Amino acid sequence: MNDSGGGRTRALRLAAELAVIVGGVFLGLAADSWREGRAELRLEAVYLRALQADVAASIVGLDEAIDREGC
């Protein structure tokens, strides 16, 4: 029985399987990075709203201080 092509076929199957595994790992890492990016954007929006409220409160406080001083 001639098995000269069998070793090559097995090597190609192993290479294809390795490529699928590596591709799956990279896809998983990309999905995790995308998910983390979206979570960071949500957190950024929360921080910006809190900063906006803080600035508005500071402006009100400054306006009241100016009114008390009569400037």
Predicted model as a PDB file, atoms N, CA, C, CB and O in Angstrom, pLDDT in the B-factor column:
MODEL        1                                                                  
ATOM      1  N   MET A   1       0.853  -1.170   0.000  1.00 46.00           N  
ATOM      2  CA  MET A   1       0.000   0.000   0.000  1.00 46.00           C  
ATOM      3  C   MET A   1       0.898   1.232   0.000  1.00 46.00           C  
ATOM      4  CB  MET A   1      -0.970  -0.002   1.225  1.00 46.00           C  
ATOM      5  O   MET A   1       1.841   1.321   0.786  1.00 46.00           O  
ATOM      6  N   ASN A   2       0.606   2.170  -0.873  1.00 54.00           N  
ATOM      7  CA  ASN A   2       1.400   3.397  -1.007  1.00 54.00           C  
ATOM      8  C   ASN A   2       0.761   4.489  -0.170  1.00 54.00           C  
ATOM      9  CB  ASN A   2       1.514   3.840  -2.498  1.00 54.00           C  
ATOM     10  O   ASN A   2      -0.383   4.870  -0.421  1.00 54.00           O  
ATOM     11  N   ASP A   3       1.489   5.005   0.831  1.00 55.00           N  
ATOM     12  CA  ASP A   3       0.941   6.019   1.746  1.00 55.00           C  
ATOM     13  C   ASP A   3       1.724   7.318   1.652  1.00 55.00           C  
ATOM     14  CB  ASP A   3       0.954   5.506   3.195  1.00 55.00           C  
ATOM     15  O   ASP A   3       1.869   8.038   2.640  1.00 55.00           O  
ATOM     16  N   SER A   4       2.231   7.617   0.452  1.00 59.00           N  
ATOM     17  CA  SER A   4       3.064   8.818   0.315  1.00 59.00           C  
ATOM     18  C   SER A   4       2.250  10.100   0.483  1.00 59.00           C  
ATOM     19  CB  SER A   4       3.757   8.825  -1.045  1.00 59.00           C  
ATOM     20  O   SER A   4       2.789  11.098   0.962  1.00 59.00           O  
ATOM     21  N   GLY A   5       0.985  10.105   0.110  1.00 66.00           N  
ATOM     22  CA  GLY A   5       0.147  11.292   0.255  1.00 66.00           C  
ATOM     23  C   GLY A   5      -0.526  11.370   1.612  1.00 66.00           C  
ATOM     24  O   GLY A   5      -1.048  12.428   1.964  1.00 66.00           O  
ATOM     25  N   GLY A   6      -0.535  10.313   2.376  1.00 77.00           N  
ATOM     26  CA  GLY A   6      -1.201  10.275   3.669  1.00 77.00           C  
ATOM     27  C   GLY A   6      -0.560  11.195   4.685  1.00 77.00           C  
ATOM     28  O   GLY A   6      -1.257  11.855   5.457  1.00 77.00           O  
ATOM     29  N   GLY A   7       0.753  11.244   4.693  1.00 83.00           N  
ATOM     30  CA  GLY A   7       1.447  12.130   5.629  1.00 83.00           C  
ATOM     31  C   GLY A   7       1.190  13.581   5.309  1.00 83.00           C  
ATOM     32  O   GLY A   7       1.034  14.413   6.203  1.00 83.00           O  
ATOM     33  N   ARG A   8       1.148  13.874   4.032  1.00 90.00           N  
ATOM     34  CA  ARG A   8       0.887  15.261   3.619  1.00 90.00           C  
ATOM     35  C   ARG A   8      -0.542  15.668   3.959  1.00 90.00           C  
ATOM     36  CB  ARG A   8       1.139  15.433   2.109  1.00 90.00           C  
ATOM     37  O   ARG A   8      -0.784  16.788   4.409  1.00 90.00           O  
ATOM     38  N   THR A   9      -1.482  14.759   3.743  1.00 93.00           N  
ATOM     39  CA  THR A   9      -2.882  15.041   4.061  1.00 93.00           C  
ATOM     40  C   THR A   9      -3.049  15.269   5.561  1.00 93.00           C  
ATOM     41  CB  THR A   9      -3.791  13.884   3.590  1.00 93.00           C  
ATOM     42  O   THR A   9      -3.780  16.163   5.985  1.00 93.00           O  
ATOM     43  N   ARG A  10      -2.362  14.451   6.356  1.00 94.00           N  
ATOM     44  CA  ARG A  10      -2.450  14.606   7.807  1.00 94.00           C  
ATOM     45  C   ARG A  10      -1.854  15.949   8.236  1.00 94.00           C  
ATOM     46  CB  ARG A  10      -1.727  13.443   8.521  1.00 94.00           C  
ATOM     47  O   ARG A  10      -2.399  16.627   9.107  1.00 94.00           O  
ATOM     48  N   ALA A  11      -0.739  16.323   7.623  1.00 94.00           N  
ATOM     49  CA  ALA A  11      -0.101  17.601   7.953  1.00 94.00           C  
ATOM     50  C   ALA A  11      -1.015  18.766   7.575  1.00 94.00           C  
ATOM     51  CB  ALA A  11       1.260  17.732   7.231  1.00 94.00           C  
ATOM     52  O   ALA A  11      -1.103  19.748   8.312  1.00 94.00           O  
ATOM     53  N   LEU A  12      -1.685  18.662   6.447  1.00 95.00           N  
ATOM     54  CA  LEU A  12      -2.611  19.716   6.035  1.00 95.00           C  
ATOM     55  C   LEU A  12      -3.796  19.810   6.987  1.00 95.00           C  
ATOM     56  CB  LEU A  12      -3.104  19.464   4.608  1.00 95.00           C  
ATOM     57  O   LEU A  12      -4.256  20.906   7.307  1.00 95.00           O  
ATOM     58  N   ARG A  13      -4.289  18.660   7.439  1.00 96.00           N  
ATOM     59  CA  ARG A  13      -5.396  18.672   8.405  1.00 96.00           C  
ATOM     60  C   ARG A  13      -4.959  19.307   9.726  1.00 96.00           C  
ATOM     61  CB  ARG A  13      -5.914  17.237   8.652  1.00 96.00           C  
ATOM     62  O   ARG A  13      -5.696  20.097  10.314  1.00 96.00           O  
ATOM     63  N   LEU A  14      -3.767  18.961  10.184  1.00 96.00           N  
ATOM     64  CA  LEU A  14      -3.264  19.543  11.423  1.00 96.00           C  
ATOM     65  C   LEU A  14      -3.065  21.048  11.284  1.00 96.00           C  
ATOM     66  CB  LEU A  14      -1.953  18.876  11.830  1.00 96.00           C  
ATOM     67  O   LEU A  14      -3.373  21.811  12.199  1.00 96.00           O  
ATOM     68  N   ALA A  15      -2.544  21.469  10.127  1.00 97.00           N  
ATOM     69  CA  ALA A  15      -2.353  22.901   9.889  1.00 97.00           C  
ATOM     70  C   ALA A  15      -3.693  23.630   9.852  1.00 97.00           C  
ATOM     71  CB  ALA A  15      -1.590  23.130   8.576  1.00 97.00           C  
ATOM     72  O   ALA A  15      -3.817  24.732  10.386  1.00 97.00           O  
ATOM     73  N   ALA A  16      -4.686  23.024   9.230  1.00 97.00           N  
ATOM     74  CA  ALA A  16      -6.011  23.634   9.171  1.00 97.00           C  
ATOM     75  C   ALA A  16      -6.625  23.714  10.568  1.00 97.00           C  
ATOM     76  CB  ALA A  16      -6.930  22.839   8.225  1.00 97.00           C  
ATOM     77  O   ALA A  16      -7.238  24.720  10.925  1.00 97.00           O  
ATOM     78  N   GLU A  17      -6.460  22.658  11.351  1.00 97.00           N  
ATOM     79  CA  GLU A  17      -6.993  22.660  12.708  1.00 97.00           C  
ATOM     80  C   GLU A  17      -6.302  23.726  13.562  1.00 97.00           C  
ATOM     81  CB  GLU A  17      -6.827  21.274  13.348  1.00 97.00           C  
ATOM     82  O   GLU A  17      -6.953  24.420  14.343  1.00 97.00           O  
ATOM     83  N   LEU A  18      -4.996  23.851  13.411  1.00 98.00           N  
ATOM     84  CA  LEU A  18      -4.253  24.879  14.133  1.00 98.00           C  
ATOM     85  C   LEU A  18      -4.727  26.270  13.722  1.00 98.00           C  
ATOM     86  CB  LEU A  18      -2.742  24.732  13.878  1.00 98.00           C  
ATOM     87  O   LEU A  18      -4.881  27.152  14.567  1.00 98.00           O  
ATOM     88  N   ALA A  19      -4.958  26.465  12.430  1.00 98.00           N  
ATOM     89  CA  ALA A  19      -5.432  27.764  11.941  1.00 98.00           C  
ATOM     90  C   ALA A  19      -6.812  28.091  12.528  1.00 98.00           C  
ATOM     91  CB  ALA A  19      -5.492  27.770  10.393  1.00 98.00           C  
ATOM     92  O   ALA A  19      -7.073  29.241  12.882  1.00 98.00           O  
ATOM     93  N   VAL A  20      -7.680  27.108  12.631  1.00 98.00           N  
ATOM     94  CA  VAL A  20      -9.009  27.320  13.196  1.00 98.00           C  
ATOM     95  C   VAL A  20      -8.900  27.680  14.677  1.00 98.00           C  
ATOM     96  CB  VAL A  20      -9.887  26.064  13.007  1.00 98.00           C  
ATOM     97  O   VAL A  20      -9.601  28.569  15.161  1.00 98.00           O  
ATOM     98  N   ILE A  21      -8.016  26.985  15.390  1.00 98.00           N  
ATOM     99  CA  ILE A  21      -7.849  27.264  16.820  1.00 98.00           C  
ATOM    100  C   ILE A  21      -7.286  28.667  17.023  1.00 98.00           C  
ATOM    101  CB  ILE A  21      -6.924  26.216  17.477  1.00 98.00           C  
ATOM    102  O   ILE A  21      -7.804  29.427  17.841  1.00 98.00           O  
ATOM    103  N   VAL A  22      -6.239  29.014  16.294  1.00 98.00           N  
ATOM    104  CA  VAL A  22      -5.628  30.336  16.421  1.00 98.00           C  
ATOM    105  C   VAL A  22      -6.632  31.423  16.020  1.00 98.00           C  
ATOM    106  CB  VAL A  22      -4.350  30.430  15.549  1.00 98.00           C  
ATOM    107  O   VAL A  22      -6.729  32.459  16.677  1.00 98.00           O  
ATOM    108  N   GLY A  23      -7.367  31.180  14.949  1.00 98.00           N  
ATOM    109  CA  GLY A  23      -8.396  32.140  14.529  1.00 98.00           C  
ATOM    110  C   GLY A  23      -9.463  32.318  15.593  1.00 98.00           C  
ATOM    111  O   GLY A  23      -9.925  33.435  15.825  1.00 98.00           O  
ATOM    112  N   GLY A  24      -9.860  31.234  16.240  1.00 98.00           N  
ATOM    113  CA  GLY A  24     -10.858  31.312  17.305  1.00 98.00           C  
ATOM    114  C   GLY A  24     -10.349  32.108  18.500  1.00 98.00           C  
ATOM    115  O   GLY A  24     -11.088  32.890  19.099  1.00 98.00           O  
ATOM    116  N   VAL A  25      -9.082  31.901  18.837  1.00 98.00           N  
ATOM    117  CA  VAL A  25      -8.496  32.652  19.954  1.00 98.00           C  
ATOM    118  C   VAL A  25      -8.465  34.141  19.615  1.00 98.00           C  
ATOM    119  CB  VAL A  25      -7.064  32.138  20.277  1.00 98.00           C  
ATOM    120  O   VAL A  25      -8.844  34.973  20.438  1.00 98.00           O  
ATOM    121  N   PHE A  26      -8.015  34.478  18.409  1.00 98.00           N  
ATOM    122  CA  PHE A  26      -7.977  35.881  18.010  1.00 98.00           C  
ATOM    123  C   PHE A  26      -9.374  36.491  17.966  1.00 98.00           C  
ATOM    124  CB  PHE A  26      -7.307  36.023  16.653  1.00 98.00           C  
ATOM    125  O   PHE A  26      -9.559  37.643  18.359  1.00 98.00           O  
ATOM    126  N   LEU A  27     -10.340  35.741  17.501  1.00 98.00           N  
ATOM    127  CA  LEU A  27     -11.718  36.224  17.469  1.00 98.00           C  
ATOM    128  C   LEU A  27     -12.235  36.459  18.887  1.00 98.00           C  
ATOM    129  CB  LEU A  27     -12.624  35.222  16.727  1.00 98.00           C  
ATOM    130  O   LEU A  27     -12.912  37.454  19.147  1.00 98.00           O  
ATOM    131  N   GLY A  28     -11.920  35.556  19.790  1.00 98.00           N  
ATOM    132  CA  GLY A  28     -12.325  35.733  21.186  1.00 98.00           C  
ATOM    133  C   GLY A  28     -11.685  36.958  21.813  1.00 98.00           C  
ATOM    134  O   GLY A  28     -12.344  37.705  22.535  1.00 98.00           O  
ATOM    135  N   LEU A  29     -10.405  37.168  21.541  1.00 98.00           N  
ATOM    136  CA  LEU A  29      -9.720  38.350  22.071  1.00 98.00           C  
ATOM    137  C   LEU A  29     -10.309  39.635  21.494  1.00 98.00           C  
ATOM    138  CB  LEU A  29      -8.217  38.278  21.767  1.00 98.00           C  
ATOM    139  O   LEU A  29     -10.465  40.624  22.210  1.00 98.00           O  
ATOM    140  N   ALA A  30     -10.632  39.624  20.219  1.00 98.00           N  
ATOM    141  CA  ALA A  30     -11.222  40.802  19.588  1.00 98.00           C  
ATOM    142  C   ALA A  30     -12.602  41.097  20.177  1.00 98.00           C  
ATOM    143  CB  ALA A  30     -11.324  40.602  18.066  1.00 98.00           C  
ATOM    144  O   ALA A  30     -12.937  42.256  20.419  1.00 98.00           O  
ATOM    145  N   ALA A  31     -13.394  40.064  20.406  1.00 98.00           N  
ATOM    146  CA  ALA A  31     -14.724  40.254  20.993  1.00 98.00           C  
ATOM    147  C   ALA A  31     -14.610  40.795  22.414  1.00 98.00           C  
ATOM    148  CB  ALA A  31     -15.512  38.931  20.990  1.00 98.00           C  
ATOM    149  O   ALA A  31     -15.396  41.654  22.814  1.00 98.00           O  
ATOM    150  N   ASP A  32     -13.649  40.304  23.172  1.00 98.00           N  
ATOM    151  CA  ASP A  32     -13.446  40.790  24.538  1.00 98.00           C  
ATOM    152  C   ASP A  32     -13.008  42.252  24.530  1.00 98.00           C  
ATOM    153  CB  ASP A  32     -12.402  39.926  25.269  1.00 98.00           C  
ATOM    154  O   ASP A  32     -13.468  43.049  25.348  1.00 98.00           O  
ATOM    155  N   SER A  33     -12.129  42.593  23.616  1.00 98.00           N  
ATOM    156  CA  SER A  33     -11.679  43.984  23.507  1.00 98.00           C  
ATOM    157  C   SER A  33     -12.836  44.896  23.125  1.00 98.00           C  
ATOM    158  CB  SER A  33     -10.546  44.108  22.475  1.00 98.00           C  
ATOM    159  O   SER A  33     -12.956  45.999  23.657  1.00 98.00           O  
ATOM    160  N   TRP A  34     -13.683  44.448  22.214  1.00 97.00           N  
ATOM    161  CA  TRP A  34     -14.843  45.237  21.792  1.00 97.00           C  
ATOM    162  C   TRP A  34     -15.795  45.450  22.972  1.00 97.00           C  
ATOM    163  CB  TRP A  34     -15.581  44.540  20.621  1.00 97.00           C  
ATOM    164  O   TRP A  34     -16.307  46.550  23.179  1.00 97.00           O  
ATOM    165  N   ARG A  35     -16.023  44.377  23.743  1.00 98.00           N  
ATOM    166  CA  ARG A  35     -16.911  44.459  24.904  1.00 98.00           C  
ATOM    167  C   ARG A  35     -16.354  45.424  25.948  1.00 98.00           C  
ATOM    168  CB  ARG A  35     -17.113  43.068  25.524  1.00 98.00           C  
ATOM    169  O   ARG A  35     -17.097  46.222  26.519  1.00 98.00           O  
ATOM    170  N   GLU A  36     -15.068  45.351  26.191  1.00 97.00           N  
ATOM    171  CA  GLU A  36     -14.444  46.265  27.156  1.00 97.00           C  
ATOM    172  C   GLU A  36     -14.530  47.712  26.677  1.00 97.00           C  
ATOM    173  CB  GLU A  36     -12.975  45.875  27.392  1.00 97.00           C  
ATOM    174  O   GLU A  36     -14.753  48.623  27.474  1.00 97.00           O  
ATOM    175  N   GLY A  37     -14.353  47.916  25.389  1.00 97.00           N  
ATOM    176  CA  GLY A  37     -14.458  49.265  24.833  1.00 97.00           C  
ATOM    177  C   GLY A  37     -15.848  49.849  25.026  1.00 97.00           C  
ATOM    178  O   GLY A  37     -15.992  51.024  25.365  1.00 97.00           O  
ATOM    179  N   ARG A  38     -16.866  49.033  24.811  1.00 97.00           N  
ATOM    180  CA  ARG A  38     -18.241  49.508  25.020  1.00 97.00           C  
ATOM    181  C   ARG A  38     -18.505  49.814  26.484  1.00 97.00           C  
ATOM    182  CB  ARG A  38     -19.247  48.473  24.518  1.00 97.00           C  
ATOM    183  O   ARG A  38     -19.194  50.785  26.798  1.00 97.00           O  
ATOM    184  N   ALA A  39     -17.966  48.996  27.386  1.00 97.00           N  
ATOM    185  CA  ALA A  39     -18.139  49.241  28.818  1.00 97.00           C  
ATOM    186  C   ALA A  39     -17.445  50.546  29.215  1.00 97.00           C  
ATOM    187  CB  ALA A  39     -17.580  48.055  29.647  1.00 97.00           C  
ATOM    188  O   ALA A  39     -17.972  51.309  30.025  1.00 97.00           O  
ATOM    189  N   GLU A  40     -16.268  50.801  28.649  1.00 97.00           N  
ATOM    190  CA  GLU A  40     -15.553  52.040  28.944  1.00 97.00           C  
ATOM    191  C   GLU A  40     -16.321  53.257  28.422  1.00 97.00           C  
ATOM    192  CB  GLU A  40     -14.145  52.000  28.333  1.00 97.00           C  
ATOM    193  O   GLU A  40     -16.322  54.308  29.063  1.00 97.00           O  
ATOM    194  N   LEU A  41     -16.968  53.125  27.273  1.00 97.00           N  
ATOM    195  CA  LEU A  41     -17.767  54.234  26.748  1.00 97.00           C  
ATOM    196  C   LEU A  41     -18.954  54.536  27.656  1.00 97.00           C  
ATOM    197  CB  LEU A  41     -18.260  53.915  25.333  1.00 97.00           C  
ATOM    198  O   LEU A  41     -19.286  55.700  27.880  1.00 97.00           O  
ATOM    199  N   ARG A  42     -19.595  53.490  28.182  1.00 97.00           N  
ATOM    200  CA  ARG A  42     -20.707  53.711  29.107  1.00 97.00           C  
ATOM    201  C   ARG A  42     -20.223  54.400  30.382  1.00 97.00           C  
ATOM    202  CB  ARG A  42     -21.393  52.377  29.452  1.00 97.00           C  
ATOM    203  O   ARG A  42     -20.879  55.310  30.888  1.00 97.00           O  
ATOM    204  N   LEU A  43     -19.081  53.966  30.895  1.00 98.00           N  
ATOM    205  CA  LEU A  43     -18.527  54.567  32.101  1.00 98.00           C  
ATOM    206  C   LEU A  43     -18.125  56.020  31.840  1.00 98.00           C  
ATOM    207  CB  LEU A  43     -17.316  53.757  32.599  1.00 98.00           C  
ATOM    208  O   LEU A  43     -18.313  56.885  32.695  1.00 98.00           O  
ATOM    209  N   GLU A  44     -17.579  56.279  30.666  1.00 98.00           N  
ATOM    210  CA  GLU A  44     -17.216  57.647  30.298  1.00 98.00           C  
ATOM    211  C   GLU A  44     -18.451  58.546  30.277  1.00 98.00           C  
ATOM    212  CB  GLU A  44     -16.518  57.669  28.927  1.00 98.00           C  
ATOM    213  O   GLU A  44     -18.394  59.687  30.736  1.00 98.00           O  
ATOM    214  N   ALA A  45     -19.557  58.045  29.751  1.00 98.00           N  
ATOM    215  CA  ALA A  45     -20.789  58.834  29.704  1.00 98.00           C  
ATOM    216  C   ALA A  45     -21.281  59.148  31.116  1.00 98.00           C  
ATOM    217  CB  ALA A  45     -21.880  58.086  28.914  1.00 98.00           C  
ATOM    218  O   ALA A  45     -21.763  60.251  31.373  1.00 98.00           O  
ATOM    219  N   VAL A  46     -21.161  58.184  32.032  1.00 98.00           N  
ATOM    220  CA  VAL A  46     -21.562  58.417  33.430  1.00 98.00           C  
ATOM    221  C   VAL A  46     -20.689  59.504  34.039  1.00 98.00           C  
ATOM    222  CB  VAL A  46     -21.460  57.108  34.269  1.00 98.00           C  
ATOM    223  O   VAL A  46     -21.195  60.411  34.699  1.00 98.00           O  
ATOM    224  N   TYR A  47     -19.379  59.419  33.821  1.00 98.00           N  
ATOM    225  CA  TYR A  47     -18.465  60.420  34.363  1.00 98.00           C  
ATOM    226  C   TYR A  47     -18.745  61.809  33.786  1.00 98.00           C  
ATOM    227  CB  TYR A  47     -17.019  60.019  34.080  1.00 98.00           C  
ATOM    228  O   TYR A  47     -18.699  62.803  34.512  1.00 98.00           O  
ATOM    229  N   LEU A  48     -19.032  61.881  32.493  1.00 98.00           N  
ATOM    230  CA  LEU A  48     -19.303  63.177  31.871  1.00 98.00           C  
ATOM    231  C   LEU A  48     -20.584  63.801  32.413  1.00 98.00           C  
ATOM    232  CB  LEU A  48     -19.399  63.026  30.356  1.00 98.00           C  
ATOM    233  O   LEU A  48     -20.647  65.014  32.618  1.00 98.00           O  
ATOM    234  N   ARG A  49     -21.618  62.967  32.649  1.00 98.00           N  
ATOM    235  CA  ARG A  49     -22.849  63.507  33.232  1.00 98.00           C  
ATOM    236  C   ARG A  49     -22.597  64.011  34.657  1.00 98.00           C  
ATOM    237  CB  ARG A  49     -23.962  62.433  33.233  1.00 98.00           C  
ATOM    238  O   ARG A  49     -23.116  65.058  35.043  1.00 98.00           O  
ATOM    239  N   ALA A  50     -21.810  63.277  35.433  1.00 98.00           N  
ATOM    240  CA  ALA A  50     -21.483  63.717  36.795  1.00 98.00           C  
ATOM    241  C   ALA A  50     -20.665  65.001  36.761  1.00 98.00           C  
ATOM    242  CB  ALA A  50     -20.710  62.616  37.552  1.00 98.00           C  
ATOM    243  O   ALA A  50     -20.878  65.891  37.584  1.00 98.00           O  
ATOM    244  N   LEU A  51     -19.739  65.106  35.826  1.00 98.00           N  
ATOM    245  CA  LEU A  51     -18.936  66.322  35.690  1.00 98.00           C  
ATOM    246  C   LEU A  51     -19.808  67.503  35.290  1.00 98.00           C  
ATOM    247  CB  LEU A  51     -17.820  66.118  34.659  1.00 98.00           C  
ATOM    248  O   LEU A  51     -19.630  68.612  35.792  1.00 98.00           O  
ATOM    249  N   GLN A  52     -20.746  67.263  34.388  1.00 97.00           N  
ATOM    250  CA  GLN A  52     -21.653  68.325  33.961  1.00 97.00           C  
ATOM    251  C   GLN A  52     -22.489  68.818  35.149  1.00 97.00           C  
ATOM    252  CB  GLN A  52     -22.575  67.827  32.821  1.00 97.00           C  
ATOM    253  O   GLN A  52     -22.670  70.024  35.319  1.00 97.00           O  
ATOM    254  N   ALA A  53     -22.990  67.907  35.955  1.00 97.00           N  
ATOM    255  CA  ALA A  53     -23.774  68.292  37.134  1.00 97.00           C  
ATOM    256  C   ALA A  53     -22.907  69.055  38.129  1.00 97.00           C  
ATOM    257  CB  ALA A  53     -24.389  67.049  37.808  1.00 97.00           C  
ATOM    258  O   ALA A  53     -23.368  70.026  38.729  1.00 97.00           O  
ATOM    259  N   ASP A  54     -21.666  68.632  38.310  1.00 97.00           N  
ATOM    260  CA  ASP A  54     -20.753  69.308  39.230  1.00 97.00           C  
ATOM    261  C   ASP A  54     -20.438  70.723  38.759  1.00 97.00           C  
ATOM    262  CB  ASP A  54     -19.462  68.508  39.378  1.00 97.00           C  
ATOM    263  O   ASP A  54     -20.411  71.655  39.563  1.00 97.00           O  
ATOM    264  N   VAL A  55     -20.202  70.884  37.468  1.00 97.00           N  
ATOM    265  CA  VAL A  55     -19.922  72.219  36.921  1.00 97.00           C  
ATOM    266  C   VAL A  55     -21.147  73.115  37.071  1.00 97.00           C  
ATOM    267  CB  VAL A  55     -19.502  72.126  35.430  1.00 97.00           C  
ATOM    268  O   VAL A  55     -21.022  74.285  37.433  1.00 97.00           O  
ATOM    269  N   ALA A  56     -22.326  72.571  36.795  1.00 96.00           N  
ATOM    270  CA  ALA A  56     -23.550  73.366  36.941  1.00 96.00           C  
ATOM    271  C   ALA A  56     -23.734  73.802  38.396  1.00 96.00           C  
ATOM    272  CB  ALA A  56     -24.782  72.559  36.463  1.00 96.00           C  
ATOM    273  O   ALA A  56     -24.116  74.944  38.652  1.00 96.00           O  
ATOM    274  N   ALA A  57     -23.468  72.909  39.347  1.00 96.00           N  
ATOM    275  CA  ALA A  57     -23.589  73.258  40.764  1.00 96.00           C  
ATOM    276  C   ALA A  57     -22.553  74.313  41.145  1.00 96.00           C  
ATOM    277  CB  ALA A  57     -23.423  72.003  41.649  1.00 96.00           C  
ATOM    278  O   ALA A  57     -22.842  75.206  41.943  1.00 96.00           O  
ATOM    279  N   SER A  58     -21.371  74.219  40.591  1.00 96.00           N  
ATOM    280  CA  SER A  58     -20.331  75.215  40.873  1.00 96.00           C  
ATOM    281  C   SER A  58     -20.725  76.584  40.333  1.00 96.00           C  
ATOM    282  CB  SER A  58     -18.990  74.777  40.266  1.00 96.00           C  
ATOM    283  O   SER A  58     -20.493  77.606  40.980  1.00 96.00           O  
ATOM    284  N   ILE A  59     -21.314  76.598  39.158  1.00 95.00           N  
ATOM    285  CA  ILE A  59     -21.747  77.863  38.566  1.00 95.00           C  
ATOM    286  C   ILE A  59     -22.830  78.503  39.438  1.00 95.00           C  
ATOM    287  CB  ILE A  59     -22.273  77.642  37.120  1.00 95.00           C  
ATOM    288  O   ILE A  59     -22.808  79.711  39.673  1.00 95.00           O  
ATOM    289  N   VAL A  60     -23.770  77.695  39.915  1.00 94.00           N  
ATOM    290  CA  VAL A  60     -24.823  78.214  40.793  1.00 94.00           C  
ATOM    291  C   VAL A  60     -24.198  78.777  42.065  1.00 94.00           C  
ATOM    292  CB  VAL A  60     -25.855  77.104  41.139  1.00 94.00           C  
ATOM    293  O   VAL A  60     -24.573  79.859  42.515  1.00 94.00           O  
ATOM    294  N   GLY A  61     -23.252  78.051  42.642  1.00 93.00           N  
ATOM    295  CA  GLY A  61     -22.586  78.520  43.851  1.00 93.00           C  
ATOM    296  C   GLY A  61     -21.815  79.813  43.620  1.00 93.00           C  
ATOM    297  O   GLY A  61     -21.835  80.706  44.467  1.00 93.00           O  
ATOM    298  N   LEU A  62     -21.146  79.919  42.496  1.00 93.00           N  
ATOM    299  CA  LEU A  62     -20.414  81.145  42.173  1.00 93.00           C  
ATOM    300  C   LEU A  62     -21.368  82.322  41.950  1.00 93.00           C  
ATOM    301  CB  LEU A  62     -19.544  80.929  40.926  1.00 93.00           C  
ATOM    302  O   LEU A  62     -21.101  83.441  42.388  1.00 93.00           O  
ATOM    303  N   ASP A  63     -22.476  82.057  41.268  1.00 91.00           N  
ATOM    304  CA  ASP A  63     -23.463  83.117  41.051  1.00 91.00           C  
ATOM    305  C   ASP A  63     -24.032  83.611  42.386  1.00 91.00           C  
ATOM    306  CB  ASP A  63     -24.605  82.612  40.139  1.00 91.00           C  
ATOM    307  O   ASP A  63     -24.231  84.811  42.577  1.00 91.00           O  
ATOM    308  N   GLU A  64     -24.286  82.689  43.294  1.00 91.00           N  
ATOM    309  CA  GLU A  64     -24.802  83.090  44.614  1.00 91.00           C  
ATOM    310  C   GLU A  64     -23.751  83.879  45.391  1.00 91.00           C  
ATOM    311  CB  GLU A  64     -25.238  81.850  45.426  1.00 91.00           C  
ATOM    312  O   GLU A  64     -24.089  84.851  46.066  1.00 91.00           O  
ATOM    313  N   ALA A  65     -22.510  83.487  45.310  1.00 90.00           N  
ATOM    314  CA  ALA A  65     -21.441  84.219  45.999  1.00 90.00           C  
ATOM    315  C   ALA A  65     -21.273  85.618  45.417  1.00 90.00           C  
ATOM    316  CB  ALA A  65     -20.114  83.448  45.905  1.00 90.00           C  
ATOM    317  O   ALA A  65     -21.048  86.577  46.155  1.00 90.00           O  
ATOM    318  N   ILE A  66     -21.380  85.734  44.114  1.00 91.00           N  
ATOM    319  CA  ILE A  66     -21.271  87.043  43.457  1.00 91.00           C  
ATOM    320  C   ILE A  66     -22.431  87.929  43.886  1.00 91.00           C  
ATOM    321  CB  ILE A  66     -21.250  86.891  41.911  1.00 91.00           C  
ATOM    322  O   ILE A  66     -22.236  89.112  44.164  1.00 91.00           O  
ATOM    323  N   ASP A  67     -23.638  87.368  43.943  1.00 88.00           N  
ATOM    324  CA  ASP A  67     -24.806  88.131  44.362  1.00 88.00           C  
ATOM    325  C   ASP A  67     -24.659  88.590  45.812  1.00 88.00           C  
ATOM    326  CB  ASP A  67     -26.081  87.294  44.193  1.00 88.00           C  
ATOM    327  O   ASP A  67     -25.027  89.720  46.131  1.00 88.00           O  
ATOM    328  N   ARG A  68     -24.137  87.752  46.687  1.00 89.00           N  
ATOM    329  CA  ARG A  68     -23.951  88.147  48.097  1.00 89.00           C  
ATOM    330  C   ARG A  68     -22.919  89.272  48.243  1.00 89.00           C  
ATOM    331  CB  ARG A  68     -23.513  86.931  48.935  1.00 89.00           C  
ATOM    332  O   ARG A  68     -23.061  90.162  49.081  1.00 89.00           O  
ATOM    333  N   GLU A  69     -21.900  89.209  47.424  1.00 85.00           N  
ATOM    334  CA  GLU A  69     -20.851  90.223  47.506  1.00 85.00           C  
ATOM    335  C   GLU A  69     -21.255  91.530  46.832  1.00 85.00           C  
ATOM    336  CB  GLU A  69     -19.575  89.700  46.880  1.00 85.00           C  
ATOM    337  O   GLU A  69     -20.645  92.574  47.059  1.00 85.00           O  
ATOM    338  N   GLY A  70     -22.282  91.457  46.007  1.00 77.00           N  
ATOM    339  CA  GLY A  70     -22.789  92.651  45.342  1.00 77.00           C  
ATOM    340  C   GLY A  70     -21.896  93.136  44.204  1.00 77.00           C  
ATOM    341  O   GLY A  70     -21.858  94.333  43.920  1.00 77.00           O  
ATOM    342  N   CYS A  71     -21.194  92.244  43.563  1.00 65.00           N  
ATOM    343  CA  CYS A  71     -20.313  92.627  42.453  1.00 65.00           C  
ATOM    344  C   CYS A  71     -21.056  92.803  41.176  1.00 65.00           C  
ATOM    345  CB  CYS A  71     -19.238  91.613  42.257  1.00 65.00           C  
ATOM    346  O   CYS A  71     -20.455  93.124  40.151  1.00 65.00           O  
TER     347      CYS A  71                                                      
ENDMDL                                                                          
END                                                                             
